[in-house]
Amino acid sequence: MTIQVGLALTVFLAAYVLIATEKLPRLTTALGGAAAMVLIGATDDQGMFFSPESGIDWNVIFLLLAMMIIVGIIRQTGLFEFLAIWAAKKARGYPFRIMVILVLITAVLSAFLDNVTTVLLTAPVTLLVCERLAAPPVPFLIAEVMASNIGGASTLIGDPPNIIIASRGNLTFNDFIINLAPIVAVLLLVFIGLCRVMFRGAFRFHPERAARVMALNEREALGERPLLVKCLVVVGLVLAGFVARPLLGLAPSVVAMLGAGLLVLLARLEPRKVFADVEWETLLFFAGLFIMVGSLVNLGVVRSVGESMAGLIGEQYDVAALALLGGSAVLSGIIDNIPYVATLAPITQSLVEAGGDPARPLWWALALGADLGGNATAVGASANVVVIGIAKRYDHPISFWTFTKYGLVVTAVTIGLCLPYLYIRYYLFG
């Protein structure tokens, strides 16, 4: 190990500890860590701003920015209030039933949208529902973001790591549905049961508040109907663009930015209203995090770990699939799963090409491990960071350990169920 690699690992681990312990604001830590990586020569301007392997993922940054602008404009229409009242009335004011509804909606949407986009749309509704029913919003937000990571694992477009895997493995949308959707459906049902146990203290029923909610007319919450129509049309176009992006040849960030630009033109709102919901702190935190992780990629640290794993495999592909599943879950809980998968995908590709059909389940092991492992900690997946930023903005802070103590349980259970699924389906009977 060179001195430079040792220093980079020290900076990364120190930053991670500071984020976990919240001794410093997470933005200060992320940008400070990024600056330290530059000072020790682990990266430079080319590596930070222009490298697709080790730089800031501008697609993620601009996708977030665009969706935050769209959500901010939608907020002006009263649509979130409408959905909050509708969900509360459907659940008759019972908090656990509301959580189930929101979890299912989030998981289904995440199968067809990027999970970051999904939580940006559902988090405002959740905050309003909880406010109406005097329920603590933190458990609901945590449950939703975990549901988005689980639901997003089921399709090619549901989670960014899956897109990377599909590109490397020449896998189709149907391949993901056939191989991952069945286990994801099981995991979602198990997750709902876990929510009932983990968050049992959040389900206190308030008859008076429930009665007041049941008496509300959700249609009265809708304000500017013409603006609402414009928002729905633009959101529909953006969603269609996400689904049709292989045909259009446009990145999700470009589709979202085009939609945001169109909606800004149509809405004709004051700039302060348009940009009021943009989480600038979250965007900068992501930039710092990408630079730190990219520095490790740039120095070959992450690749070395992957190659070491590959060297231990040999031709035992059943053992390799289970090890890749567990290892990916652990590492994706420590670093964001996007750069992790970007680094491991070429290694997995070479293993699959060498091993043929017996090695193909390695793709599903990588996808499940990275997607579900993102639930383990507060920085394991992009959606986690976004929801924590939203919660802080509305004075409901979620600490690193508050998220992680639930995330570790959910990850352990879901990965534990995926282990027999992979072995039985692809090696015992495959």
N, C-alpha and C positions, 0 to 999 in steps of 0.2 A: 504494500500500500504506500503510495507516494504521500509526501507531506501535504500536497494540495488536496488530495482526496480525503485525507484525515481531517483537514481543516473544514472542508465542505460538509462532511458528515457531522462534525462538531457543531457547525452553524445550524444545519438542518435540525439536529436533535435538540439543540438549545431553543430554537424557535418553536419547535413542536411542544416542548415542555412548557414554555411561556404561554403558548396558546391554550394548552390543556389546563394550566394552573391559573390562567387569567391574571397573572401578576402585572402584565402590561396590556393595554388595549390591543386587540388582535390586529388592527390595521398597523399600529406602530411596530408590532413584532414582525408582520409579514414584509413590510417595506424595509425595515431594518435588516432583516435576514437577506432580502434581495440585494440590498446595498453591500452587505458583507460578502456575498457571493461574487459581486463585481470586484471588490477590493482584493480578494484573494486570487482573482484570475480564473474563477470557475466558469465564468461566462463573460460576454462582452455585448456591445450594442447589436452586433449581428446575431448573436445567439439569443438575446432577449427579445428582439423586435421582429426578426425576419426568418428565424429558423422554424420550420414546421415541427421539428422533432424536440427542440429544447427551448423554444421561445414561448412567449405569451400566446395563448390560444385566442386569437382575435375573433374567431367564429363564436366562441362562447361569450366573450365580452360583449360583442355587438348584438348577439341574440338576446342576451339579458337586457341590454339597454333598450332595444326595440320593444320587447315585450313589456318592460316597465312603463314605457311611454304609452303603449296601447292600453294597459291596465289602468293607468292614471286617467286617461280620457274616458274609459268605460265607467270609472267610478263616478263621474259627473252625471251619469244618466240614472243612477239609483238602481241599476241592475243587481248589484251585489246585495242591497237591502232586500230586493224582491226575492232573490234566491235564498237568502238567510231565513226570511219569514216562511217561505215555501217549505224548506227543509225542516224547520222547527215544527210546522203544523203537520207535516207528514209523519213526523216522529211523535206527535202529540206532546211535545215538550220534554220527552224523556231523553236525558243526555246520552246514554249509551246507544239508543236507537239512532240518534243524530250522528254519533261517531261512526256507526256502521254505514249509514247512508253516505257520509262524506268520504269514508275510506273506500267504499266501492266505486263512487264516482271518480275519485282520484286515481285509483288503480286502472280503471277502464280507460280514462282519458290518457293516462301515461303510456298505455299500450300503443296509442296512435299519435301521441305528441311527445316531444322531448319532455322529460320529467321536470326540468326547470320551468318550462313554459306552463306545465300543469299546476305546479305549486304556486306560481305567480297568479294564476287565475283563481285557485281555490282558497288560498290563505285569507284574502279579504272577506270572503263569505264566512269562513270559520270564525274570524274575529267578531263579526257582527252577530252571528248566532250565539256565541258565548256571552257576548255583552247583553243580549236580550234575555238570556236565561240565567245570568249570574253564575255561569260555569267557568272554571279556570281554563283559559285558552291553550296553555302550554301543552298539556297532554294531547289535545286535539291536533295541534300543529305537528307535534312529533309523530303522532300516528299517521297523519296524512303524508308527511314526507317519506316515511318508511314504506307506506303503501305505494307511493309513486315509484320508489326504487324497486319494489317487488313487481308491480304491474309492468314497469318499463322493461323488465327482463324478458317478457314474453314475445316481443316482436323485434324485427330488424330496426325499426325507427324509434322504438320506445326509449332507448338509452344510448348515449353517444358511444360507449364501448362496443355495443352491438354493431354499430355502423362500421367501425374500424374492423371488427372481426369479419363481417360480411364481405368487406372489400378484399381483405387478405385471403379469406377462405373461399371466395367465389360462391358465397351462399345466398340463397334467395329469401324473399319474404316468407314464402311457404315453408322453407326449411326451418326457420325459427318458430313458426306457429306449430308445426308438427312435433318438433323436438322439445320445445321449452314451454309452450302454453299449458300442456297438461299438468306439469309439476307446479307451475306458477299458480294455477287455479287452486290446487291443494294448499300451497303455501299461504295463499290469501285467506282461505277459510281458517287455517291454523292461526294466522296472525290476528284475525278478529277475536278468536278465543284468547290469545295472549293479551290483547288490549283490555278485555274484560277483567283480567287478573291484574295486569300491571298498573292500570289507571283507575282501579276501583274507587279510589277516593275522590275522583272527579265527577262521579255520576249521581251526585245528590240532586234529588228531584224537588223543585220548588213549585208547588201547586199554584200559588198566586201568580207567579211570573208565567207559568205555562198557560194559565187561563187568559192572561192578558195577551199572550202571543196568539192563542187560538182565536181571539176576537179581532185580530188585525186583518186588514184586507191587503194582501201583498201587492195588488195592482196599484194601490195608492202610493207605493214607494217609488214607482217609476216616474221620473221627472220629465226630461226633455225627450219626447218620443221621436222626433226627427233625428236627433243625435244618436239615439239608441239604434234606430234602423241603420244609420251609417256605420255605427260600430259593429253591429252584427254582420253586415255585408262584408266589411273589411276583415273581420275575424274569420268569417267563412272563407274568404279568398286566401288568407294566410294559411289556414288549416289545409285547404286544398293544395296550396303550394308545397306544404310540408310533405303531403302524401305523394304528390306528383313530381317531387324534386328529381328523381332519376331521369324523368323525361325532360324536365325543364333544364337540367344541368346547372341549377342554382343551389348554392349552399343554404342551409336553414337560416343563417344569419342574414343573408341577402334577402331572402323571402320576407323575413320579419322586418328588416329595415325598410323595404319597399312598402310593406303594409303600414308601418308606423308613419312613414312620410306621407302616404296617401291620407291616412286618418287625420294627421295634423292639418293638412290642407282642407279637408272636408269639415273638420270640427270648428275651425276658426276661433280657437280659445286663446286666452292670454297665455304667454309663455310660462308664467309661474304655475298655472294650472296643468299645463302639458307636462312639465318636468317635476311636478311636486312629488310624485311617487318614485322617482329614480333614486335608487340606493347607491349613491356615489361611493360610500364607504365600502359597500360589498364589492363593487366593481374593482376598486383599487386593491382590496384584500385578495381577490382572485388574481390580479396581476402579480402581486408579490409572491403568492403561493406558486403560481406557474413558473416564475423565475427561479425560485428555490428548487422546486422539483426538477425543472429543466436543467439546472446546473448539475444535478446528480446524473441526469440522462447524458448530458454533454461530456461528463467525465467518465462515462461508461459504468457507473456504479450499478444502476438498475439492470443494465444488460448483463453484467457479470453475475449478478444474482440469478437471472434467468438462465444463463448458460450453465451455471453450476447445477441448477435443478435439472436441466436437460441431460447433463452428463450422468446423473444418478439414475436416469430412467431406463436406458437400454431399450429393450423391446417389451418390457412389461407395461403394456399400454393401459391395462386395467388399473394397476397401481399408480401409473403416471396420471391418469385422469382424476383419481381420487386425491392424489397429492397436489395436482394443479388446482383443483377445486378449493381445497383447504388453504393452500399457500396463497392463492389469489385473494381469498376472503381476508386473510390476515394482512397482506400487504396493501390491499385496497382500503382497509380501514386506517392505514397510516398515511398513505399518500393518495391523492385524488386518483380515481380509477381510470380517468382518461389517459394521462401520460403513462400509467402503468400498463394498460392494454396496448397502447401504441408501441411500447417497447417489447412486450411479450408476444405480440401477434406474429412478428417475423420468425421468432424462435418456434412458436407453435406450428406455423406454416411449414417450416422445414421438417419438423417431426412428423406431421401428417403426410407430407409428400414422400417421406422415407418409409413410413409404416403402412400407407394405404388405408383401406377401410377400417381395420382394427384401431387405427389412430384417430379417425375422424371425430369420435366423441370428445377428444381433447378440446375441440372448439366449444362444445357445450359446457365443458368443465370450466373453461376460461371465462365464458360469458356469465354463467351462474355465480362463479366465485367473485368476479369483479363487481357485478351488479348488486348482489346480495351483501357482499362485504362492505359496500358503500354505506350500509346502515350501521356499521359497527361504531363509528365515532362521528363527532360533529363535523369533521373535515374529510370524511371518506367519500362523499359525493357532492357534486356541485349544488344539487337541490337542497342538501342539508345547510350549506352555508347561506343560501338565499333565504330560506325560512328563518334561520337564526337572525339574519339581518332585519327581516320584516318584523319579527317579534320584538327585537330591541327598539325599533323605530316607534312601535306602539306601546312602549313601556311594559312589555311582558318578556324580559330577558330570559334567554335559555342558556345556561352555562354549559361549558364543554362537558362537564361530568354529569349534569342532569340528562343531557342527550345520550351520552355514552353509556350510562348505567342501564338504560333501556335498550340501546342499540346492540350492546354485547349479547344480551339475552336473545333478542330477535335474530341476530346473525347466527348465534350458536344453534338455535332451533331450526332455522330455515336451511342452513348448510348441513346440519345433521340429517334432515329429511332428504336433501339432494344426494347425499352419499349413497344410500341404498338405491335411489332412483337410477343414478348413472350405472351402478354396478349391475343391477337386475336387468334393466332394459337393454343395455348395450353389450354386456359381457356374459351374464348368466344365461340369458335367453337370446342374446343378439348374435 
